[in-house]
Amino acid sequence: MTTGYSTIIDKYYPAGTRLRDIYMAHCRSVADEAIAIARRKSLPLSVEDIEAAAMLHDIGIYATDAPSIECHGKEPYIRHGIIGGALLREEGVSEEWARVAERHTGAGLTAEEIRIQGLPLPVRDFLPESLLERLICYADKFFSKSGDMRRKPFDGVLRSMERFGPETADRFLSLHAQFA
């Protein structure tokens, strides 16, 4: 890695902005959750990799149009993962961290879901595959970037996943079986 994750965050999320406050609170919660899970389950991942991947997983949100969380870009929010993955590759970080950013949306997305729903994404699978990708994807589901930002209960997360269809809910339940 050519630069630390905090340097990248500082570059895209200037200190003293509401967007940075939202970003940091969310990503810190995801990182803490993922680290706690990894320790509890004795996962063969380094705390440093978990923390960096979690702190960078949403790096692409600044470029999206999501004013409720202070994002005033032009891209649809659903694209934040691929934007983040591309940005992290340009920044020279670990490919695994870039894939975490790219594949964490929802409980992952299949090419078929993208095609059927007409989502503004390349028609290919964006499913978390590695242990790190799956862990960050799972931990992320429990924390919003809006509202009180407190940890959501499992039932609330599952209901949220069910709104996107049974396949999404099943993928989330698979992550839950692995990490709960």
C-alpha positions as CSV (number, residue, x, y, z in Angstrom):
1,M,0.0,0.0,0.0
2,T,1.4,3.4,-0.9
3,T,-0.6,5.4,1.6
4,G,-2.5,5.0,4.8
5,Y,-6.2,4.8,4.9
6,S,-6.5,8.1,6.9
7,T,-4.6,10.0,4.2
8,I,-7.1,8.8,1.6
9,I,-10.1,9.7,3.8
10,D,-8.6,13.2,4.4
11,K,-8.2,13.7,0.7
12,Y,-11.9,13.1,-0.1
13,Y,-13.6,14.0,3.2
14,P,-12.2,17.3,4.5
15,A,-11.9,17.9,8.2
16,G,-14.6,20.1,9.7
17,T,-17.4,19.0,7.3
18,R,-20.6,17.3,8.2
19,L,-20.0,14.8,5.4
20,R,-16.7,13.7,7.1
21,D,-18.4,13.5,10.5
22,I,-21.1,11.2,9.0
23,Y,-18.5,9.2,7.1
24,M,-16.2,8.7,10.0
25,A,-19.0,7.8,12.5
26,H,-20.4,5.2,10.1
27,C,-17.1,3.6,9.1
28,R,-15.8,3.6,12.6
29,S,-18.9,1.7,13.8
30,V,-18.5,-0.8,10.9
31,A,-14.8,-1.3,11.7
32,D,-15.5,-1.8,15.4
33,E,-18.3,-4.3,14.7
34,A,-16.1,-6.2,12.2
35,I,-13.1,-6.3,14.5
36,A,-15.3,-7.5,17.4
37,I,-16.8,-10.3,15.2
38,A,-13.3,-11.3,14.0
39,R,-12.0,-11.6,17.6
40,R,-15.1,-13.5,18.8
41,K,-15.0,-15.9,15.9
42,S,-11.1,-16.1,15.8
43,L,-11.1,-15.2,12.1
44,P,-7.7,-15.5,10.4
45,L,-7.7,-11.8,9.4
46,S,-5.4,-9.0,10.7
47,V,-7.1,-6.3,12.7
48,E,-5.2,-3.8,10.5
49,D,-6.7,-5.1,7.3
50,I,-10.2,-5.2,8.8
51,E,-9.9,-1.7,10.1
52,A,-8.5,-0.3,6.8
53,A,-11.1,-2.1,4.6
54,A,-13.9,-1.0,6.9
55,M,-12.8,2.6,7.1
56,L,-12.5,2.7,3.3
57,H,-15.6,0.7,2.2
58,D,-17.8,3.7,1.6
59,I,-15.0,6.0,0.2
60,G,-17.1,6.6,-3.0
61,I,-20.2,8.1,-1.4
62,Y,-18.9,11.7,-1.8
63,A,-19.5,11.4,-5.6
64,T,-23.1,10.4,-5.2
65,D,-26.4,12.4,-5.1
66,A,-27.5,11.7,-1.5
67,P,-28.1,15.1,0.1
68,S,-29.7,13.6,3.3
69,I,-26.1,12.4,4.2
70,E,-24.4,15.5,2.8
71,C,-23.3,13.9,-0.5
72,H,-23.8,16.4,-3.4
73,G,-22.3,14.5,-6.3
74,K,-24.0,13.6,-9.5
75,E,-23.9,9.8,-9.5
76,P,-26.7,7.5,-8.2
77,Y,-26.0,6.3,-4.7
78,I,-26.0,2.6,-5.8
79,R,-22.8,3.4,-7.7
80,H,-20.8,4.3,-4.6
81,G,-19.2,0.9,-4.4
82,I,-17.8,0.8,-7.9
83,I,-16.8,4.4,-7.6
84,G,-15.0,3.6,-4.4
85,G,-13.3,0.5,-5.8
86,A,-12.0,2.4,-8.8
87,L,-10.8,5.3,-6.5
88,L,-9.0,2.9,-4.2
89,R,-7.2,1.2,-7.1
90,E,-6.1,4.6,-8.3
91,E,-4.8,5.4,-4.8
92,G,-2.8,2.2,-5.0
93,V,-4.3,0.3,-2.0
94,S,-4.7,-3.4,-1.6
95,E,-6.9,-4.9,-4.3
96,E,-8.7,-6.7,-1.5
97,W,-9.7,-3.4,0.1
98,A,-10.9,-2.1,-3.3
99,R,-13.0,-5.3,-3.7
100,V,-14.6,-4.7,-0.3
101,A,-15.7,-1.2,-1.4
102,E,-17.0,-2.6,-4.7
103,R,-18.9,-5.6,-3.3
104,H,-20.4,-4.5,0.0
105,T,-23.7,-2.9,-1.4
106,G,-26.7,-4.7,0.1
107,A,-25.8,-8.3,0.6
108,G,-24.0,-8.2,-2.7
109,L,-25.6,-7.9,-6.2
110,T,-25.8,-10.4,-9.0
111,A,-25.5,-9.6,-12.6
112,E,-29.1,-10.9,-13.0
113,E,-30.4,-8.5,-10.3
114,I,-28.6,-5.6,-12.0
115,R,-30.0,-6.6,-15.4
116,I,-33.6,-7.2,-14.2
117,Q,-33.8,-4.1,-12.1
118,G,-32.0,-1.9,-14.7
119,L,-29.5,-0.7,-12.1
120,P,-26.9,1.8,-13.3
121,L,-24.1,-0.7,-12.8
122,P,-22.0,-2.9,-15.1
123,V,-23.9,-6.1,-15.6
124,R,-21.7,-8.5,-13.6
125,D,-21.7,-10.0,-10.1
126,F,-20.7,-7.8,-7.2
127,L,-20.9,-10.5,-4.5
128,P,-18.6,-10.5,-1.5
129,E,-16.4,-13.5,-1.9
130,S,-13.4,-13.4,0.4
131,L,-13.6,-13.6,4.2
132,L,-12.8,-9.9,4.5
133,E,-15.3,-8.9,1.9
134,R,-18.0,-10.9,3.6
135,L,-17.2,-9.7,7.0
136,I,-17.3,-6.0,6.1
137,C,-20.5,-6.5,4.1
138,Y,-22.1,-8.1,7.1
139,A,-21.0,-5.6,9.7
140,D,-22.0,-2.7,7.4
141,K,-25.7,-3.8,7.3
142,F,-26.1,-2.9,11.0
143,F,-25.2,0.8,10.7
144,S,-26.9,3.5,8.7
145,K,-25.3,6.8,7.7
146,S,-28.5,8.7,8.7
147,G,-30.8,8.9,11.7
148,D,-29.3,8.1,15.1
149,M,-26.6,5.9,13.6
150,R,-26.9,3.4,16.4
151,R,-26.6,-0.3,15.7
152,K,-29.7,-1.8,14.1
153,P,-31.3,-4.9,15.5
154,F,-30.9,-8.1,13.5
155,D,-34.7,-8.2,12.8
156,G,-34.6,-4.7,11.4
157,V,-31.7,-5.5,9.1
158,L,-33.4,-8.7,7.9
159,R,-36.6,-6.8,7.1
160,S,-34.6,-4.3,5.1
161,M,-32.9,-7.0,3.1
162,E,-36.2,-8.7,2.5
163,R,-37.5,-5.6,0.7
164,F,-34.9,-6.3,-2.0
165,G,-36.2,-9.9,-2.5
166,P,-35.7,-13.4,-1.1
167,E,-32.3,-13.8,-2.8
168,T,-30.9,-10.8,-1.0
169,A,-32.4,-11.9,2.3
170,D,-30.9,-15.4,1.8
171,R,-27.5,-13.9,1.1
172,F,-27.7,-11.8,4.3
173,L,-28.8,-14.9,6.3
174,S,-25.8,-16.8,4.9
175,L,-23.5,-14.0,6.2
176,H,-25.4,-14.0,9.5
177,A,-24.8,-17.8,9.9
178,Q,-21.1,-17.3,9.3
179,F,-20.6,-14.3,11.6
180,A,-23.3,-14.2,14.3
